[in-house]
C-alpha cells in the first residue's frame, strides 16, 4: 500500500453546509474517449430516474478506462454544469487519491444499491 503525507484537515463546515452537497450512487454505463483531451473521458452514468454525462480526468490513470463500465460509484450531482473540451459535464466523479498524488480509485458502495441512492 502506498504511503502518503497526510494533509491537514480542512476548515470545519456546518452540517447545514454539508447537506447542500448531493452525492449519489450511479452506474457507469459508457466510457467514451474525448479525442482532443489528454486526460478527460466522458462517462454516461445512470442515476435510476435519469442519466448524465460526467467528464472525468481518468484517461491516463488506468490502462483501460473502459474497465469501469458496469461499476457503481459515487458522484456529486448538484455542481454547476461545466464545459470542457467542447463537452458539458453534469456532475463530478467522487474518487479517492487524486488530491494526495496517488493513482485514484473509485469510491464505491460495498454492495450493489439502487442507482440514485444518496450519500450522507
C-alpha positions as CSV (number, residue, x, y, z in Angstrom):
1,X,0.0,0.0,0.0
2,X,1.3,3.5,-0.9
3,X,2.1,5.8,2.0
4,X,1.2,9.5,1.8
5,X,1.9,12.5,3.9
6,X,-1.5,13.1,5.4
7,X,-2.9,16.5,4.5
8,X,-4.2,18.7,7.3
9,X,-8.0,18.6,7.9
10,X,-9.8,21.3,6.0
11,X,-11.7,24.0,8.0
12,X,-14.8,22.9,9.8
13,X,-18.2,23.3,8.0
14,X,-21.6,23.2,9.4
15,X,-24.0,20.2,8.9
16,X,-26.2,22.6,7.0
17,X,-23.4,23.4,4.6
18,X,-22.6,19.7,4.1
19,X,-26.2,18.9,3.4
20,X,-26.0,21.1,0.3
21,X,-23.7,18.6,-1.4
22,X,-25.8,16.0,-3.3
23,X,-23.7,12.8,-3.5
24,X,-25.4,9.9,-5.2
25,X,-24.6,6.4,-6.5
26,X,-24.7,5.9,-10.2
27,X,-23.8,3.0,-12.5
28,X,-21.2,3.8,-15.2
29,X,-22.8,2.6,-18.5
30,X,-20.4,4.0,-21.0
31,X,-16.9,5.5,-21.2
32,X,-16.2,7.5,-24.3
33,X,-12.9,9.0,-25.4
34,X,-12.7,12.7,-26.0
35,X,-10.2,12.6,-28.8
36,X,-8.6,16.0,-28.2
37,X,-8.3,15.5,-24.5
38,X,-5.2,14.2,-22.8
39,X,-6.9,13.1,-19.5
40,X,-10.6,13.5,-19.9
41,X,-13.2,10.8,-20.8
42,X,-16.9,11.1,-20.9
43,X,-18.9,8.8,-18.6
44,X,-22.5,8.1,-19.2
45,X,-23.9,7.4,-15.7
46,X,-27.4,6.0,-14.8
47,X,-28.9,7.5,-11.6
48,X,-32.1,5.5,-11.7
49,X,-34.5,8.2,-12.8
50,X,-32.1,9.9,-15.3
51,X,-28.7,9.6,-17.0
52,X,-26.0,12.2,-17.1
53,X,-22.7,12.8,-18.9
54,X,-19.9,13.4,-16.5
55,X,-16.4,14.2,-17.6
56,X,-13.6,12.7,-15.5
57,X,-9.8,13.0,-15.9
58,X,-9.2,9.3,-15.7
59,X,-7.8,8.6,-19.2
60,X,-4.2,8.2,-18.0
61,X,-4.9,6.7,-14.6
62,X,-6.0,3.3,-15.9
63,X,-4.7,1.0,-18.6
64,X,-8.3,0.6,-19.8
65,X,-10.7,3.3,-18.7
66,X,-13.5,1.2,-20.1
67,X,-12.9,-1.4,-17.4
68,X,-15.1,0.6,-15.0
69,X,-18.2,0.1,-17.2
70,X,-20.8,-1.6,-15.1
71,X,-19.4,-0.4,-11.8
72,X,-21.3,1.7,-9.3
73,X,-19.5,4.8,-7.9
74,X,-20.2,8.0,-6.0
75,X,-20.9,11.2,-7.9
76,X,-21.6,14.8,-6.9
77,X,-24.7,15.7,-8.9
78,X,-25.5,19.3,-7.9
79,X,-22.5,21.1,-9.2
80,X,-22.9,23.7,-11.8
81,X,-22.6,22.2,-15.3
82,X,-19.1,22.8,-16.7
83,X,-18.0,23.0,-20.3
84,X,-14.6,21.3,-21.1
85,X,-13.1,20.4,-24.4
86,X,-16.4,21.0,-26.2
87,X,-18.4,18.8,-23.9
88,X,-20.6,19.5,-20.9
89,X,-20.1,17.8,-17.6
90,X,-23.2,17.4,-15.5
91,X,-21.5,16.4,-12.2
92,X,-18.3,15.1,-10.8
93,X,-16.9,11.6,-10.2
94,X,-16.1,11.3,-6.5
95,X,-12.8,9.4,-6.5
96,X,-10.1,8.8,-3.9
97,X,-6.4,9.6,-4.1
98,X,-6.1,12.4,-6.7
99,X,-5.6,15.2,-4.2
100,X,-2.9,13.1,-2.5
101,X,-1.0,12.4,-5.7
102,X,-1.6,8.7,-5.7
103,X,-3.4,6.8,-8.5
104,X,-7.1,7.4,-7.9
105,X,-9.6,4.7,-7.2
106,X,-13.4,4.9,-7.4
107,X,-15.4,5.5,-4.2
108,X,-17.9,2.6,-4.4
109,X,-20.6,1.1,-2.3
110,X,-19.7,-2.1,-0.5
111,X,-22.6,-3.9,-2.2
112,X,-25.0,-3.0,-5.0
113,X,-27.6,-0.5,-4.2
114,X,-30.3,1.2,-6.3
115,X,-28.9,3.9,-8.7
116,X,-29.7,7.3,-7.3
117,X,-29.2,6.4,-3.6
118,X,-27.9,9.4,-1.7
119,X,-24.8,9.5,0.5
120,X,-24.9,11.2,3.9
